[in-house]
Amino acid sequence: MSEIEYEPLSLDVDRLGRETIDAHIEQVRRLVDEHLSEPYSIYVYRFFLNNWPNLTVMAKHKGRVIGCIISKVEPHKHARIRGYIGMLAVDNEYRGRGIAKELISQSVDSMIETYHCDEIILETEVVNKAALRLYENFGFLRVKRLFRYYLNKHDAFRLILPVTEKSSVRSTFLPPLENAPESKY
């Protein structure tokens, strides 16, 4: 669908203005709250969006946010850089058009190119076959089943996308990271 525009969230008030930024954040929050099984507090959004606004990618149609992915990057056990996909949502009427694929692709590419991630992880419900198929088509592997992980008592799978050799080496055998990215808040 050629009318879909993809852009990272910007917190640049001078460029966009406070009202536009607040509207984008509210549209992202509404979309995630409406389409994911877990409720998230405003503090979770602030943590992700303030620390990694460029890893929140929005899909917009005619100015309206119709899809988004929210990710972060942090050191893992002081030995590797780990990307994490926290939330992915697409409005029902826009599903099946490749929007989720493009959002994942942009997020993964940014985590690898900008932050040099060694691995990228996420969790998804065991019953969400479409999401599992989507992530596995990107090369994500199921590594752990998390029993009763979600508030609705559903189990989750933790999936990992190995990016570098480090992702297959135990942390205790890796040298400590130097100059690792850290969250500000």
C-alpha positions in Angstrom: 0.0 0.0 0.0 1.9 3.0 -1.2 0.0 5.6 0.9 1.5 4.2 4.1 4.3 6.3 5.5 6.8 5.0 8.0 8.6 7.3 10.4 10.3 7.1 13.8 8.8 9.0 16.7 10.4 12.4 17.1 10.5 14.3 20.3 11.9 17.4 18.7 9.5 20.1 19.9 11.2 22.8 17.8 10.5 20.8 14.6 7.0 19.3 15.3 5.5 21.2 18.2 4.3 19.8 21.5 0.8 19.2 20.3 1.9 17.0 17.4 4.3 15.0 19.5 1.6 14.5 22.2 -0.9 13.4 19.5 1.6 10.9 18.1 2.2 9.4 21.6 -1.5 9.2 22.3 -2.2 7.5 19.0 0.6 5.0 19.7 -0.7 4.3 23.2 -4.3 3.9 22.0 -3.2 1.5 19.3 -1.2 -0.7 21.6 -3.8 -0.6 24.4 -6.5 -1.6 21.8 -4.6 -4.5 20.2 -2.4 -6.1 22.8 -3.5 -8.3 25.6 -1.4 -6.6 28.3 -2.2 -3.2 29.7 0.8 -0.8 30.0 1.0 2.2 32.3 2.1 5.6 31.0 5.4 5.0 32.7 6.2 2.1 30.5 5.6 4.2 27.4 7.7 7.1 28.8 10.5 4.7 29.5 10.6 3.4 26.0 9.8 6.6 24.2 12.1 8.9 26.1 15.1 6.6 25.9 14.7 5.3 22.4 12.3 7.5 20.4 14.0 6.4 17.2 13.1 2.8 17.9 9.4 3.6 18.0 8.4 3.4 14.4 4.9 4.5 13.3 3.0 3.5 10.2 0.7 6.3 9.2 -2.1 6.5 6.7 -3.5 10.0 5.9 -1.8 11.3 9.1 -3.4 8.7 11.4 -1.1 6.2 13.2 -2.4 2.7 12.0 0.6 0.7 13.2 3.6 0.9 15.5 6.5 -1.0 16.9 8.2 0.0 20.2 11.7 -1.3 20.9 14.7 -0.7 23.1 18.4 -1.6 23.3 20.4 -2.2 26.5 23.5 -4.2 27.6 22.8 -7.7 28.7 24.9 -9.1 31.5 27.6 -6.6 30.6 28.7 -8.8 27.8 26.4 -8.2 24.7 24.1 -5.6 23.3 20.5 -6.8 23.3 17.6 -5.3 21.3 14.1 -5.9 22.6 10.8 -5.6 20.7 8.4 -4.6 23.4 5.2 -3.9 21.4 3.9 -4.3 17.9 0.4 -3.4 16.8 -1.5 -2.8 13.6 -5.1 -1.7 13.2 -7.4 -4.6 12.2 -8.5 -2.9 8.9 -4.9 -2.6 7.8 -3.7 -6.1 8.6 -2.5 -8.4 5.8 -0.8 -5.6 3.9 2.8 -6.1 5.0 2.7 -3.3 7.6 3.9 -5.4 10.5 6.7 -6.9 8.3 7.9 -3.4 7.4 7.8 -2.2 11.0 9.8 -5.2 12.2 12.2 -4.8 9.4 12.9 -1.1 10.1 13.2 -1.7 13.9 15.6 -4.7 13.5 17.7 -2.8 10.9 17.9 0.2 13.2 18.9 -1.9 16.2 21.6 -3.6 14.2 22.9 -0.6 12.2 22.7 2.1 14.9 23.3 0.1 18.1 25.2 -2.9 16.8 23.0 -5.4 18.6 24.3 -8.9 19.1 20.8 -10.3 19.5 17.2 -9.2 19.5 14.5 -10.8 21.7 10.8 -10.5 22.3 7.9 -12.4 23.9 4.6 -13.4 22.2 1.6 -15.4 23.3 1.8 -19.1 22.5 -1.7 -18.9 21.1 -0.8 -16.1 18.6 0.1 -18.3 15.7 0.2 -15.4 13.2 2.8 -13.5 15.3 4.9 -16.6 15.8 4.9 -17.3 12.0 5.7 -13.6 11.3 8.7 -13.5 13.7 10.0 -16.9 12.7 10.0 -15.8 9.0 12.5 -13.1 10.1 14.7 -15.8 11.7 13.6 -15.5 15.3 13.9 -18.8 17.2 11.8 -20.1 20.1 14.1 -20.4 23.1 11.9 -20.6 26.1 8.3 -21.1 27.1 7.2 -18.8 29.9 4.3 -20.3 31.8 1.3 -18.0 32.7 3.4 -15.0 31.6 0.6 -12.7 30.7 -2.1 -11.3 33.0 -4.7 -13.3 31.0 -2.8 -16.4 32.2 -1.6 -17.3 28.7 1.9 -18.7 28.2 4.4 -16.9 26.1 7.4 -17.9 24.0 10.6 -16.0 24.2 12.1 -15.6 20.8 15.6 -14.6 19.9 17.1 -13.4 16.7 20.9 -14.1 16.8 22.8 -11.4 15.0 26.4 -11.9 15.9 28.6 -14.8 17.3 28.2 -13.3 20.7 24.6 -14.4 20.8 25.6 -18.1 20.9 28.3 -17.7 23.6 27.6 -17.8 27.3 27.9 -14.4 28.9 30.5 -15.7 31.4 32.9 -16.4 28.5 32.6 -13.0 26.9 34.7 -10.0 27.7 32.8 -7.1 29.4 31.3 -4.4 27.1 33.0 -1.0 26.7 30.8 2.1 26.1 27.5 0.2 26.1 24.3 2.2 25.6 22.4 2.9 28.8 18.9 4.2 29.4 18.7 7.8 30.6 15.7 7.4 32.9 
